Amino acid sequence: MLADTGFGDADVASYIRKNITQKPIFVVNTHADRDHTGANRLFNRIFMHVAEMHRYNDPEMKSLVRPLFDGDVIDLGNMRWKIILTPGHTPGHIMLFEEDRGILLSGDSLMKGPMFMFGEGRSMEALIFTLEDLKKMDLPIKAIYPCHHEY
């Protein structure tokens, strides 16, 4: 599983095959912003939250995108990633949480540094409620890996 593919200015698929694994790779996009989906074209299995699919603007790849829903679990055998819908930055933004290791892949909804919050579908109010709900979940988080800035 690869969470997000970046701007698309590098061949991440070849890099992964050469340096990380020969196993088949599928992509989970935290949201449909271009800086997270740019290299999706290098893969043939792509997932994102159903509320985000309408924002994905690559017509050649759209038919390969499959929906995820809040609470879905991606079972990789040795890791189980729970999908947490976190609207605000975008309507269908998700985080992925691996409870056994306490790892939260927070995408763009939780990070230290500036956050892009202007444009269609973005809502600071929704983001605030999302983060308040996330705090109430009291997840056993040990590490947060955002898509931008410091970890």
N, CA and C atoms as an extended XYZ file, in Angstrom:
453
Properties=species:S:1:pos:R:3:atomname:S:1:resname:S:1:resid:I:1 pbc="F F F"
N         0.840       -1.172        0.000 N   MET     1
C         0.000        0.000        0.000 CA  MET     1
C         0.887        1.237        0.000 C   MET     1
N         0.585        2.149       -0.893 N   LEU     2
C         1.262        3.432       -0.952 CA  LEU     2
C         0.231        4.509       -0.672 C   LEU     2
N         0.461        5.305        0.357 N   ALA     3
C        -0.443        6.404        0.670 CA  ALA     3
C         0.039        7.649       -0.067 C   ALA     3
N        -0.727        8.056       -1.085 N   ASP     4
C        -0.453        9.223       -1.923 CA  ASP     4
C         0.771        9.016       -2.817 C   ASP     4
N         0.760        9.706       -3.951 N   THR     5
C         1.823        9.500       -4.936 CA  THR     5
C         2.601       10.758       -5.290 C   THR     5
N         2.302       11.873       -4.651 N   GLY     6
C         3.045       13.100       -4.903 CA  GLY     6
C         2.597       13.805       -6.172 C   GLY     6
N         3.407       14.770       -6.608 N   PHE     7
C         3.082       15.613       -7.766 CA  PHE     7
C         3.125       14.876       -9.093 C   PHE     7
N         3.850       13.770       -9.156 N   GLY     8
C         3.984       13.051      -10.412 CA  GLY     8
C         5.235       13.418      -11.164 C   GLY     8
N         6.165       14.086      -10.497 N   ASP     9
C         7.401       14.498      -11.149 CA  ASP     9
C         8.529       13.486      -10.965 C   ASP     9
N         8.195       12.317      -10.400 N   ALA    10
C         9.187       11.253      -10.230 CA  ALA    10
C         8.511        9.907      -10.477 C   ALA    10
N         9.283        8.933      -10.876 N   ASP    11
C         8.755        7.591      -11.125 CA  ASP    11
C         8.769        6.804       -9.817 C   ASP    11
N         7.798        7.077       -8.968 N   VAL    12
C         7.760        6.429       -7.658 CA  VAL    12
C         7.548        4.921       -7.774 C   VAL    12
N         6.848        4.469       -8.795 N   ALA    13
C         6.617        3.033       -8.971 CA  ALA    13
C         7.942        2.294       -9.182 C   ALA    13
N         8.788        2.807      -10.046 N   SER    14
C        10.097        2.174      -10.282 CA  SER    14
C        10.970        2.236       -9.038 C   SER    14
N        10.935        3.358       -8.348 N   TYR    15
C        11.724        3.493       -7.125 CA  TYR    15
C        11.300        2.446       -6.098 C   TYR    15
N         9.998        2.281       -5.908 N   ILE    16
C         9.493        1.307       -4.942 CA  ILE    16
C         9.911       -0.104       -5.337 C   ILE    16
N         9.742       -0.447       -6.623 N   ARG    17
C        10.121       -1.798       -7.084 CA  ARG    17
C        11.617       -2.053       -6.919 C   ARG    17
N        12.433       -1.045       -7.143 N   LYS    18
C        13.879       -1.213       -7.060 CA  LYS    18
C        14.391       -1.220       -5.618 C   LYS    18
N        13.808       -0.380       -4.756 N   ASN    19
C        14.377       -0.156       -3.430 CA  ASN    19
C        13.563       -0.667       -2.250 C   ASN    19
N        12.272       -0.987       -2.472 N   ILE    20
C        11.444       -1.349       -1.320 CA  ILE    20
C        10.830       -2.739       -1.455 C   ILE    20
N        10.080       -2.981       -2.532 N   THR    21
C         9.410       -4.275       -2.666 CA  THR    21
C         9.089       -4.587       -4.116 C   THR    21
N         9.030       -5.865       -4.406 N   GLN    22
C         8.583       -6.337       -5.716 CA  GLN    22
C         7.106       -6.724       -5.675 C   GLN    22
N         6.511       -6.689       -4.495 N   LYS    23
C         5.105       -7.064       -4.353 CA  LYS    23
C         4.222       -6.066       -5.097 C   LYS    23
N         3.020       -6.485       -5.473 N   PRO    24
C         2.093       -5.554       -6.127 CA  PRO    24
C         1.760       -4.384       -5.207 C   PRO    24
N         1.635       -3.228       -5.797 N   ILE    25
C         1.376       -1.993       -5.050 CA  ILE    25
C        -0.001       -1.462       -5.414 C   ILE    25
N        -0.738       -0.991       -4.421 N   PHE    26
C        -1.952       -0.229       -4.688 CA  PHE    26
C        -1.842        1.089       -3.951 C   PHE    26
N        -2.585        2.071       -4.421 N   VAL    27
C        -2.515        3.432       -3.888 CA  VAL    27
C        -3.769        3.743       -3.087 C   VAL    27
N        -3.574        4.397       -1.955 N   VAL    28
C        -4.668        4.991       -1.201 CA  VAL    28
C        -4.385        6.486       -1.148 C   VAL    28
N        -5.260        7.270       -1.767 N   ASN    29
C        -5.097        8.720       -1.736 CA  ASN    29
C        -5.833        9.288       -0.531 C   ASN    29
N        -5.127       10.113        0.246 N   THR    30
C        -5.771       10.763        1.381 CA  THR    30
C        -6.815       11.764        0.900 C   THR    30
N        -6.596       12.320       -0.279 N   HIS    31
C        -7.548       13.220       -0.931 CA  HIS    31
C        -7.091       13.438       -2.364 C   HIS    31
N        -7.879       14.176       -3.132 N   ALA    32
C        -7.647       14.249       -4.579 CA  ALA    32
C        -6.840       15.462       -5.042 C   ALA    32
N        -6.227       16.211       -4.146 N   ASP    33
C        -5.382       17.321       -4.583 CA  ASP    33
C        -4.227       16.787       -5.421 C   ASP    33
N        -3.851       17.557       -6.427 N   ARG    34
C        -2.841       17.141       -7.405 CA  ARG    34
C        -1.510       16.739       -6.784 C   ARG    34
N        -1.122       17.394       -5.688 N   ASP    35
C         0.156       17.050       -5.077 CA  ASP    35
C         0.116       15.714       -4.327 C   ASP    35
N        -1.038       15.060       -4.338 N   HIS    36
C        -1.186       13.744       -3.708 CA  HIS    36
C        -1.530       12.656       -4.720 C   HIS    36
N        -1.936       13.045       -5.921 N   THR    37
C        -2.400       12.086       -6.935 CA  THR    37
C        -1.605       12.132       -8.231 C   THR    37
N        -0.587       12.954       -8.300 N   GLY    38
C         0.125       13.201       -9.546 CA  GLY    38
C         0.741       11.985      -10.208 C   GLY    38
N         1.191       11.014       -9.424 N   ALA    39
C         1.801        9.805      -10.002 CA  ALA    39
C         0.863        8.601       -9.946 C   ALA    39
N        -0.418        8.829       -9.721 N   ASN    40
C        -1.376        7.715       -9.723 CA  ASN    40
C        -1.331        6.937      -11.033 C   ASN    40
N        -1.015        7.613      -12.132 N   ARG    41
C        -1.018        6.978      -13.453 CA  ARG    41
C        -0.001        5.837      -13.555 C   ARG    41
N         0.908        5.740      -12.602 N   LEU    42
C         1.916        4.677      -12.600 CA  LEU    42
C         1.410        3.392      -11.939 C   LEU    42
N         0.167        3.423      -11.454 N   PHE    43
C        -0.404        2.288      -10.728 CA  PHE    43
C        -1.766        1.945      -11.321 C   PHE    43
N        -2.224        0.713      -11.095 N   ASN    44
C        -3.520        0.332      -11.671 CA  ASN    44
C        -4.579        0.006      -10.627 C   ASN    44
N        -4.280        0.199       -9.346 N   ARG    45
C        -5.266        0.039       -8.269 CA  ARG    45
C        -5.190        1.259       -7.375 C   ARG    45
N        -6.254        2.046       -7.384 N   ILE    46
C        -6.281        3.308       -6.655 CA  ILE    46
C        -7.566        3.378       -5.833 C   ILE    46
N        -7.428        3.819       -4.594 N   PHE    47
C        -8.568        3.962       -3.698 CA  PHE    47
C        -8.579        5.367       -3.105 C   PHE    47
N        -9.782        5.901       -2.909 N   MET    48
C        -9.963        7.150       -2.166 CA  MET    48
C       -11.388        7.164       -1.631 C   MET    48
N       -11.633        8.044       -0.678 N   HIS    49
C       -12.964        8.104       -0.094 CA  HIS    49
C       -13.972        8.490       -1.160 C   HIS    49
N       -15.150        7.888       -1.091 N   VAL    50
C       -16.196        8.113       -2.084 CA  VAL    50
C       -16.561        9.596       -2.201 C   VAL    50
N       -16.472       10.350       -1.107 N   ALA    51
C       -16.806       11.777       -1.138 CA  ALA    51
C       -15.728       12.622       -1.812 C   ALA    51
N       -14.631       12.001       -2.161 N   GLU    52
C       -13.520       12.714       -2.797 CA  GLU    52
C       -13.418       12.396       -4.286 C   GLU    52
N       -14.055       11.325       -4.716 N   MET    53
C       -13.875       10.831       -6.083 CA  MET    53
C       -14.269       11.848       -7.148 C   MET    53
N       -15.266       12.670       -6.885 N   HIS    54
C       -15.695       13.659       -7.882 CA  HIS    54
C       -14.636       14.745       -8.100 C   HIS    54
N       -13.732       14.908       -7.155 N   ARG    55
C       -12.681       15.932       -7.271 CA  ARG    55
C       -11.469       15.440       -8.068 C   ARG    55
N       -11.357       14.131       -8.270 N   TYR    56
C       -10.208       13.565       -8.979 CA  TYR    56
C       -10.329       13.904      -10.455 C   TYR    56
N        -9.363       14.615      -10.977 N   ASN    57
C        -9.522       15.188      -12.319 CA  ASN    57
C        -8.630       14.570      -13.390 C   ASN    57
N        -8.313       13.311      -13.269 N   ASP    58
C        -7.558       12.633      -14.317 CA  ASP    58
C        -8.512       11.685      -15.048 C   ASP    58
N        -9.082       12.126      -16.181 N   PRO    59
C       -10.106       11.336      -16.857 CA  PRO    59
C        -9.633        9.947      -17.292 C   PRO    59
N        -8.359        9.804      -17.619 N   GLU    60
C        -7.844        8.501      -18.042 CA  GLU    60
C        -7.757        7.511      -16.886 C   GLU    60
N        -7.636        8.015      -15.669 N   MET    61
C        -7.459        7.152      -14.500 CA  MET    61
C        -8.739        6.959      -13.696 C   MET    61
N        -9.727        7.798      -13.939 N   LYS    62
C       -10.945        7.790      -13.112 CA  LYS    62
C       -11.597        6.419      -13.006 C   LYS    62
N       -11.564        5.648      -14.073 N   SER    63
C       -12.219        4.336      -14.051 CA  SER    63
C       -11.490        3.337      -13.155 C   SER    63
N       -10.242        3.614      -12.785 N   LEU    64
C        -9.477        2.710      -11.931 CA  LEU    64
C        -9.672        2.999      -10.443 C   LEU    64
N       -10.301        4.112      -10.119 N   VAL    65
C       -10.455        4.513       -8.722 CA  VAL    65
C       -11.617        3.765       -8.083 C   VAL    65
N       -11.367        3.205       -6.919 N   ARG    66
C       -12.373        2.473       -6.157 CA  ARG    66
C       -12.643        3.206       -4.846 C   ARG    66
N       -13.879        3.122       -4.354 N   PRO    67
C       -14.240        3.896       -3.168 CA  PRO    67
C       -13.809        3.263       -1.849 C   PRO    67
N       -13.497        4.140       -0.911 N   LEU    68
C       -13.301        3.774        0.488 CA  LEU    68
C       -14.365        4.502        1.296 C   LEU    68
N       -14.657        3.967        2.471 N   PHE    69
C       -15.649        4.566        3.354 CA  PHE    69
C       -15.082        4.666        4.764 C   PHE    69
N       -15.606        5.611        5.535 N   ASP    70
C       -15.203        5.781        6.921 CA  ASP    70
C       -15.366        4.460        7.660 C   ASP    70
N       -14.319        4.052        8.360 N   GLY    71
C       -14.371        2.803        9.123 CA  GLY    71
C       -13.871        1.583        8.380 C   GLY    71
N       -13.694        1.680        7.059 N   ASP    72
C       -13.110        0.559        6.313 CA  ASP    72
C       -11.743        0.216        6.900 C   ASP    72
N       -11.349       -1.039        6.761 N   VAL    73
C       -10.031       -1.471        7.215 CA  VAL    73
C        -9.316       -2.123        6.044 C   VAL    73
N        -8.105       -1.684        5.802 N   ILE    74
C        -7.254       -2.279        4.780 CA  ILE    74
C        -6.315       -3.241        5.500 C   ILE    74
N        -6.514       -4.529        5.266 N   ASP    75
C        -5.749       -5.567        5.947 CA  ASP    75
C        -4.604       -6.022        5.048 C   ASP    75
N        -3.382       -5.715        5.466 N   LEU    76
C        -2.198       -6.100        4.703 CA  LEU    76
C        -1.554       -7.370        5.252 C   LEU    76
N        -2.216       -8.020        6.178 N   GLY    77
C        -1.650       -9.218        6.794 CA  GLY    77
C        -0.921       -8.864        8.076 C   GLY    77
N         0.163       -8.117        7.959 N   ASN    78
C         0.937       -7.731        9.144 CA  ASN    78
C         0.562       -6.339        9.661 C   ASN    78
N        -0.312       -5.645        8.955 N   MET    79
C        -0.783       -4.328        9.367 CA  MET    79
C        -2.243       -4.179        8.953 C   MET    79
N        -3.005       -3.472        9.787 N   ARG    80
C        -4.414       -3.197        9.489 CA  ARG    80
C        -4.626       -1.691        9.605 C   ARG    80
N        -4.931       -1.063        8.476 N   TRP    81
C        -5.086        0.390        8.418 CA  TRP    81
C        -6.569        0.761        8.403 C   TRP    81
N        -7.006        1.477        9.430 N   LYS    82
C        -8.392        1.911        9.520 CA  LYS    82
C        -8.544        3.264        8.822 C   LYS    82
N        -9.589        3.390        8.013 N   ILE    83
C        -9.891        4.634        7.315 CA  ILE    83
C       -10.715        5.522        8.241 C   ILE    83
N       -10.255        6.756        8.426 N   ILE    84
C       -10.965        7.732        9.252 CA  ILE    84
C       -11.276        8.937        8.378 C   ILE    84
N       -12.549        9.180        8.125 N   LEU    85
C       -12.964       10.338        7.341 CA  LEU    85
C       -12.693       11.602        8.151 C   LEU    85
N       -11.963       12.549        7.532 N   THR    86
C       -11.588       13.787        8.215 CA  THR    86
C       -11.832       14.979        7.292 C   THR    86
N       -13.100       15.316        7.051 N   PRO    87
C       -13.396       16.426        6.141 CA  PRO    87
C       -12.960       17.773        6.709 C   PRO    87
N       -12.765       18.690        5.802 N   GLY    88
C       -12.353       20.040        6.165 CA  GLY    88
C       -11.357       20.556        5.142 C   GLY    88
N       -10.187       19.937        5.118 N   HIS    89
C        -9.214       20.319        4.084 CA  HIS    89
C        -9.822       20.072        2.708 C   HIS    89
N       -10.464       18.928        2.552 N   THR    90
C       -11.310       18.612        1.397 CA  THR    90
C       -12.484       17.793        1.933 C   THR    90
N       -13.579       17.676        1.167 N   PRO    91
C       -14.769       16.987        1.678 CA  PRO    91
C       -14.572       15.509        2.011 C   PRO    91
N       -13.728       14.817        1.255 N   GLY    92
C       -13.538       13.388        1.470 CA  GLY    92
C       -12.154       13.023        1.947 C   GLY    92
N       -11.491       13.955        2.603 N   HIS    93
C       -10.149       13.693        3.113 CA  HIS    93
C       -10.194       12.568        4.137 C   HIS    93
N        -9.196       11.689        4.093 N   ILE    94
C        -9.104       10.607        5.074 CA  ILE    94
C        -7.735       10.594        5.743 C   ILE    94
N        -7.709       10.006        6.916 N   MET    95
C        -6.481        9.623        7.584 CA  MET    95
C        -6.483        8.100        7.638 C   MET    95
N        -5.315        7.516        7.801 N   LEU    96
C        -5.186        6.070        7.958 CA  LEU    96
C        -4.506        5.808        9.295 C   LEU    96
N        -5.092        4.911       10.089 N   PHE    97
C        -4.545        4.628       11.415 CA  PHE    97
C        -4.255        3.145       11.563 C   PHE    97
N        -3.035        2.847       12.006 N   GLU    98
C        -2.599        1.472       12.277 CA  GLU    98
C        -2.461        1.344       13.798 C   GLU    98
N        -3.481        0.743       14.405 N   GLU    99
C        -3.579        0.742       15.872 CA  GLU    99
C        -2.459       -0.017       16.562 C   GLU    99
N        -2.075       -1.188       16.060 N   ASP   100
C        -1.044       -1.983       16.732 CA  ASP   100
C         0.277       -1.231       16.860 C   ASP   100
N         0.605       -0.422       15.889 N   ARG   101
C         1.849        0.344       15.907 CA  ARG   101
C         1.639        1.793       16.331 C   ARG   101
N         0.378        2.225       16.400 N   GLY   102
C         0.084        3.598       16.805 CA  GLY   102
C         0.475        4.625       15.758 C   GLY   102
N         0.432        4.244       14.483 N   ILE   103
C         0.855        5.142       13.400 CA  ILE   103
C        -0.371        5.786       12.761 C   ILE   103
N        -0.349        7.102       12.677 N   LEU   104
C        -1.405        7.861       12.013 CA  LEU   104
C        -0.824        8.542       10.784 C   LEU   104
N        -1.336        8.190        9.605 N   LEU   105
C        -0.996        8.905        8.373 CA  LEU   105
C        -2.067        9.977        8.232 C   LEU   105
N        -1.700       11.216        8.512 N   SER   106
C        -2.696       12.274        8.671 CA  SER   106
C        -2.987       13.072        7.409 C   SER   106
N        -2.307       12.755        6.311 N   GLY   107
C        -2.561       13.513        5.085 CA  GLY   107
C        -2.312       14.986        5.308 C   GLY   107
N        -3.273       15.810        4.904 N   ASP   108
C        -3.142       17.258        5.076 CA  ASP   108
C        -4.044       17.798        6.178 C   ASP   108
N        -4.762       16.946        6.889 N   SER   109
C        -5.693       17.430        7.911 CA  SER   109
C        -5.040       17.732        9.245 C   SER   109
N        -3.853       17.210        9.476 N   LEU   110
C        -3.168       17.435       10.744 CA  LEU   110
C        -1.681       17.507       10.449 C   LEU   110
N        -1.130       18.724       10.620 N   MET   111
C         0.297       18.898       10.360 CA  MET   111
C         0.790       20.163       11.046 C   MET   111
N         2.082       20.233       11.215 N   LYS   112
C         2.707       21.414       11.797 CA  LYS   112
C         3.209       22.268       10.639 C   LYS   112
N         2.561       23.390       10.435 N   GLY   113
C         2.932       24.262        9.328 CA  GLY   113
C         1.698       24.762        8.625 C   GLY   113
N         1.878       25.577        7.605 N   PRO   114
C         0.724       26.157        6.900 CA  PRO   114
C        -0.083       25.100        6.157 C   PRO   114
N        -1.394       25.315        6.091 N   MET   115
C        -2.303       24.392        5.434 CA  MET   115
C        -3.107       25.151        4.380 C   MET   115
N        -3.162       24.598        3.184 N   PHE   116
C        -3.928       25.156        2.070 CA  PHE   116
C        -5.415       24.994        2.381 C   PHE   116
N        -6.131       26.112        2.598 N   MET   117
C        -7.537       26.029        2.991 CA  MET   117
C        -8.428       26.967        2.180 C   MET   117
N        -8.064       27.248        0.941 N   PHE   118
C        -8.957       28.057        0.125 CA  PHE   118
C        -9.283       27.290       -1.139 C   PHE   118
N       -10.475       27.526       -1.652 N   GLY   119
C       -10.939       26.813       -2.834 CA  GLY   119
C       -12.194       26.032       -2.524 C   GLY   119
N       -12.804       25.532       -3.565 N   GLU   120
C       -14.071       24.822       -3.459 CA  GLU   120
C       -13.991       23.597       -2.544 C   GLU   120
N       -14.979       23.452       -1.682 N   GLY   121
C       -15.098       22.277       -0.837 CA  GLY   121
C       -14.293       22.315        0.445 C   GLY   121
N       -13.505       23.348        0.659 N   ARG   122
C       -12.693       23.417        1.877 CA  ARG   122
C       -13.461       24.186        2.951 C   ARG   122
N       -13.357       23.721        4.176 N   SER   123
C       -14.119       24.334        5.256 CA  SER   123
C       -13.330       24.292        6.557 C   SER   123
N       -12.950       25.461        7.035 N   MET   124
C       -12.227       25.532        8.307 CA  MET   124
C       -13.115       25.035        9.446 C   MET   124
N       -14.403       25.357        9.381 N   GLU   125
C       -15.322       24.893       10.428 CA  GLU   125
C       -15.368       23.360       10.481 C   GLU   125
N       -15.482       22.737        9.309 N   ALA   126
C       -15.498       21.270        9.263 CA  ALA   126
C       -14.181       20.700        9.781 C   ALA   126
N       -13.060       21.321        9.433 N   LEU   127
C       -11.759       20.840        9.896 CA  LEU   127
C       -11.668       20.914       11.416 C   LEU   127
N       -12.156       22.000       12.002 N   ILE   128
C       -12.126       22.131       13.464 CA  ILE   128
C       -12.955       21.028       14.112 C   ILE   128
N       -14.169       20.785       13.609 N   PHE   129
C       -15.002       19.706       14.154 CA  PHE   129
C       -14.320       18.354       13.978 C   PHE   129
N       -13.699       18.153       12.826 N   THR   130
C       -12.989       16.905       12.548 CA  THR   130
C       -11.892       16.660       13.570 C   THR   130
N       -11.091       17.688       13.831 N   LEU   131
C        -9.982       17.525       14.781 CA  LEU   131
C       -10.495       17.330       16.205 C   LEU   131
N       -11.605       17.986       16.543 N   GLU   132
C       -12.211       17.764       17.858 CA  GLU   132
C       -12.700       16.319       17.981 C   GLU   132
N       -13.323       15.797       16.929 N   ASP   133
C       -13.780       14.403       16.941 CA  ASP   133
C       -12.607       13.441       17.025 C   ASP   133
N       -11.538       13.748       16.311 N   LEU   134
C       -10.349       12.901       16.339 CA  LEU   134
C        -9.788       12.831       17.763 C   LEU   134
N        -9.757       13.961       18.434 N   LYS   135
C        -9.266       13.991       19.815 CA  LYS   135
C       -10.149       13.136       20.723 C   LYS   135
N       -11.468       13.185       20.529 N   LYS   136
C       -12.407       12.392       21.343 CA  LYS   136
C       -12.228       10.895       21.129 C   LYS   136
N       -11.720       10.497       19.964 N   MET   137
C       -11.497        9.071       19.697 CA  MET   137
C       -10.437        8.485       20.619 C   MET   137
N        -9.565        9.338       21.139 N   ASP   138
C        -8.516        8.923       22.064 CA  ASP   138
C        -7.720        7.738       21.511 C   ASP   138
N        -7.280        7.877       20.266 N   LEU   139
C        -6.504        6.817       19.616 CA  LEU   139
C        -5.130        6.694       20.268 C   LEU   139
N        -4.594        5.489       20.377 N   PRO   140
C        -3.257        5.307       20.954 CA  PRO   140
C        -2.163        5.672       19.939 C   PRO   140
N        -2.071        6.947       19.618 N   ILE   141
C        -1.135        7.430       18.591 CA  ILE   141
C         0.268        7.543       19.176 C   ILE   141
N         1.222        6.937       18.481 N   LYS   142
C         2.629        7.033       18.866 CA  LYS   142
C         3.415        7.904       17.895 C   LYS   142
N         2.957        7.946       16.632 N   ALA   143
C         3.649        8.741       15.608 CA  ALA   143
C         2.627        9.258       14.602 C   ALA   143
N         2.794       10.503       14.198 N   ILE   144
C         1.939       11.107       13.190 CA  ILE   144
C         2.817       11.451       11.993 C   ILE   144
N         2.418       10.950       10.828 N   TYR   145
C         3.137       11.231        9.597 CA  TYR   145
C         2.222       12.014        8.661 C   TYR   145
N         2.406       13.344        8.609 N   PRO   146
C         1.612       14.148        7.682 CA  PRO   146
C         2.248       14.114        6.294 C   PRO   146
N         1.552       14.655        5.336 N   CYS   147
C         2.080       14.680        3.963 CA  CYS   147
C         3.013       15.854        3.716 C   CYS   147
N         3.009       16.831        4.604 N   HIS   148
C         3.852       18.015        4.428 CA  HIS   148
C         4.458       18.413        5.772 C   HIS   148
N         5.596       19.081        5.713 N   HIS   149
C         6.249       19.689        6.884 CA  HIS   149
C         6.859       18.637        7.804 C   HIS   149
N         6.913       18.938        9.103 N   GLU   150
C         7.593       18.085       10.085 CA  GLU   150
C         6.727       16.901       10.489 C   GLU   150
N         7.391       15.804       10.866 N   TYR   151
C         6.686       14.647       11.412 CA  TYR   151
C         6.567       14.818       12.911 C   TYR   151
